[in-house]
Amino acid sequence: MDNFKVYNPTSLFFGRNVIEKLNSCIDETGKRILLIYGQGSVKKNGVYDAVRKQIEMAGATVFEYSGIKSNPVYTDVDAAADMAKKNNVDLIIALGGGSVIDSAKMTALTACVNHSSWEFFIRKTTVEKALPLICVLTLAATGSEMNPYAVIQNDAVGQKLSYGHPLIFPKYAFLDPSYTISVPYNYTAYGIADVVAHALEAYFGKGQADLTDNIVVEIIKESIHKGQMLLNDLNNYELRADIMLAATMALNGITMYGRSFGDWGTHSIGHVLSSLYGLPHGASLTIAFPAWMKLHKNKLDKQIAVLGKKVFNSNSAEDTIYEFEGFFKKIKTPTRLYDFVPQFDKDNIIIELSKNKVNGNYHNISESDYKVLVELMTAH
């Protein structure tokens, strides 16, 4: 077991109607609010109205930035930060899924500086302060509601990068599973896949602790079992709650107890696919993870096999990979690039993997591995 540190300052409210506590959290946090949300679905399902009601009850002034994309871009972050600065905002509220929350996190930082948010991602600047952030979650997937990380895309340079800092932990997070009931089948499935991928990134990281491995296994088993049930019953509140809790636990730090760090090589691959072809994040991971496991199978044969025995009762690494692919196919997420992208350029993908220096934190991906990965992700 590796040495580790536990720190998570986010106060989480989970369950039906927890939004009713939002106004008291606003009272103690800020009175000039920038509300950030996506393409408008929150106005159709009533969540927006519920949040606005709480803001009015708190007697706060609100400004709005909408239109955050499913693969969020730094230009939106910069524009939102400019709005925050011009209106002397002292609190950010993110209303949406991981893309909105990630954008809001970086807005909270960028509103306190005089440069683009992208400079954080390319490590050109340091962090001194951030505006406080409250999250109202509408999509169970990334776990961004209870961690200090954000992923943002720069289309101009073809990069999708991650950034983390303790100052961008949300101060409060509100998770009402009923807010996810309107999420359609495909994005519910992508979210479930994201949960599984986050657990796997921890499992294949540096450091091993039996208790933590058991938590990882149970998160994966819960996501597979309850996830398939949910996809057959999208209006089921209890199943929505099960997946929402699994998503938060997969990336709030608990799967890292006893580990130095996760691997994140598969996410690095997925970010390139999303940047090139606009794949939803979860869809990029169900293409990348089977290929990554096949690439590293010889080195990680026992670790993959042990995981498979616990999750699927399978008997080998090969069977484990087959079972994961089978699950992804069952929930109708892609396992090959051609499942989602009708035309692609293999050579260009290799170039982009190289340009972005795609690698794992623990398991190395070499330049020569890029071609192997692309062949695995496109094999019939």
RAHUZI-V856824 format. One record per residue. N is the residue number from 1. RES is the residue in three letters. NEAR is the number of other C-alpha atoms within 10 Angstrom. Layout:
N RES NEAR
N RES NEAR
This chain:
1 MET 13
2 ASP 13
3 ASN 9
4 PHE 12
5 LYS 10
6 VAL 8
7 TYR 9
8 ASN 15
9 PRO 14
10 THR 19
11 SER 15
12 LEU 16
13 PHE 17
14 PHE 16
15 GLY 14
16 ARG 15
17 ASN 15
18 VAL 15
19 ILE 20
20 GLU 14
21 LYS 12
22 LEU 23
23 ASN 20
24 SER 13
25 CYS 16
26 ILE 22
27 ASP 14
28 GLU 9
29 THR 19
30 GLY 18
31 LYS 17
32 ARG 20
33 ILE 23
34 LEU 28
35 LEU 24
36 ILE 24
37 TYR 27
38 GLY 21
39 GLN 13
40 GLY 13
41 SER 15
42 VAL 19
43 LYS 13
44 LYS 10
45 ASN 16
46 GLY 11
47 VAL 21
48 TYR 18
49 ASP 13
50 ALA 16
51 VAL 20
52 ARG 15
53 LYS 16
54 GLN 19
55 ILE 23
56 GLU 12
57 MET 14
58 ALA 18
59 GLY 14
60 ALA 16
61 THR 14
62 VAL 18
63 PHE 14
64 GLU 14
65 TYR 19
66 SER 15
67 GLY 13
68 ILE 22
69 LYS 14
70 SER 16
71 ASN 21
72 PRO 24
73 VAL 20
74 TYR 22
75 THR 17
76 ASP 20
77 VAL 29
78 ASP 20
79 ALA 17
80 ALA 26
81 ALA 30
82 ASP 18
83 MET 18
84 ALA 27
85 LYS 17
86 LYS 10
87 ASN 15
88 ASN 13
89 VAL 21
90 ASP 19
91 LEU 21
92 ILE 31
93 ILE 27
94 ALA 27
95 LEU 25
96 GLY 28
97 GLY 24
98 GLY 26
99 SER 25
100 VAL 30
101 ILE 33
102 ASP 27
103 SER 29
104 ALA 33
105 LYS 34
106 MET 29
107 THR 30
108 ALA 29
109 LEU 22
110 THR 28
111 ALA 28
112 CYS 17
113 VAL 16
114 ASN 10
115 HIS 13
116 SER 19
117 SER 25
118 TRP 22
119 GLU 13
120 PHE 19
121 PHE 21
122 ILE 11
123 ARG 9
124 LYS 8
125 THR 13
126 THR 9
127 VAL 13
128 GLU 9
129 LYS 14
130 ALA 22
131 LEU 24
132 PRO 20
133 LEU 28
134 ILE 27
135 CYS 29
136 VAL 27
137 LEU 26
138 THR 25
139 LEU 27
140 ALA 33
141 ALA 31
142 THR 29
143 GLY 28
144 SER 27
145 GLU 35
146 MET 24
147 ASN 22
148 PRO 23
149 TYR 21
150 ALA 24
151 VAL 23
152 ILE 25
153 GLN 22
154 ASN 17
155 ASP 14
156 ALA 6
157 VAL 8
158 GLY 16
159 GLN 18
160 LYS 24
161 LEU 19
162 SER 17
163 TYR 18
164 GLY 16
165 HIS 14
166 PRO 14
167 LEU 20
168 ILE 26
169 PHE 24
170 PRO 28
171 LYS 20
172 TYR 23
173 ALA 25
174 PHE 24
175 LEU 27
176 ASP 23
177 PRO 25
178 SER 19
179 TYR 22
180 THR 24
181 ILE 21
182 SER 16
183 VAL 18
184 PRO 11
185 TYR 17
186 ASN 16
187 TYR 18
188 THR 25
189 ALA 25
190 TYR 24
191 GLY 29
192 ILE 31
193 ALA 28
194 ASP 26
195 VAL 29
196 VAL 26
197 ALA 23
198 HIS 27
199 ALA 25
200 LEU 24
201 GLU 24
202 ALA 27
203 TYR 27
204 PHE 23
205 GLY 20
206 LYS 18
207 GLY 19
208 GLN 18
209 ALA 15
210 ASP 10
211 LEU 12
212 THR 19
213 ASP 20
214 ASN 15
215 ILE 17
216 VAL 27
217 VAL 21
218 GLU 16
219 ILE 24
220 ILE 24
221 LYS 17
222 GLU 19
223 SER 25
224 ILE 23
225 HIS 11
226 LYS 20
227 GLY 24
228 GLN 17
229 MET 14
230 LEU 23
231 LEU 19
232 ASN 12
233 ASP 14
234 LEU 18
235 ASN 15
236 ASN 15
237 TYR 18
238 GLU 14
239 LEU 20
240 ARG 27
241 ALA 22
242 ASP 17
243 ILE 26
244 MET 27
245 LEU 19
246 ALA 26
247 ALA 28
248 THR 22
249 MET 20
250 ALA 27
251 LEU 24
252 ASN 19
253 GLY 18
254 ILE 16
255 THR 27
256 MET 28
257 TYR 21
258 GLY 20
259 ARG 21
260 SER 18
261 PHE 20
262 GLY 22
263 ASP 22
264 TRP 22
265 GLY 23
266 THR 25
267 HIS 25
268 SER 22
269 ILE 27
270 GLY 26
271 HIS 30
272 VAL 26
273 LEU 25
274 SER 21
275 SER 20
276 LEU 17
277 TYR 14
278 GLY 16
279 LEU 20
280 PRO 20
281 HIS 24
282 GLY 28
283 ALA 29
284 SER 29
285 LEU 31
286 THR 28
287 ILE 27
288 ALA 28
289 PHE 24
290 PRO 23
291 ALA 25
292 TRP 21
293 MET 21
294 LYS 18
295 LEU 17
296 HIS 15
297 LYS 17
298 ASN 11
299 LYS 12
300 LEU 15
301 ASP 15
302 LYS 13
303 GLN 14
304 ILE 22
305 ALA 22
306 VAL 17
307 LEU 22
308 GLY 23
309 LYS 15
310 LYS 15
311 VAL 20
312 PHE 16
313 ASN 14
314 SER 18
315 ASN 14
316 SER 18
317 ALA 23
318 GLU 16
319 ASP 17
320 THR 24
321 ILE 22
322 TYR 14
323 GLU 18
324 PHE 20
325 GLU 20
326 GLY 13
327 PHE 18
328 PHE 22
329 LYS 13
330 LYS 12
331 ILE 20
332 LYS 15
333 THR 24
334 PRO 22
335 THR 27
336 ARG 23
337 LEU 23
338 TYR 15
339 ASP 13
340 PHE 17
341 VAL 13
342 PRO 7
343 GLN 9
344 PHE 13
345 ASP 8
346 LYS 14
347 ASP 12
348 ASN 11
349 ILE 19
350 ILE 20
351 ILE 14
352 GLU 20
353 LEU 23
354 SER 16
355 LYS 12
356 ASN 17
357 LYS 14
358 VAL 23
359 ASN 22
360 GLY 20
361 ASN 17
362 TYR 16
363 HIS 17
364 ASN 13
365 ILE 18
366 SER 13
367 GLU 15
368 SER 10
369 ASP 16
370 TYR 22
371 LYS 17
372 VAL 15
373 LEU 23
374 VAL 21
375 GLU 14
376 LEU 20
377 MET 21
378 THR 16
379 ALA 12
380 HIS 7
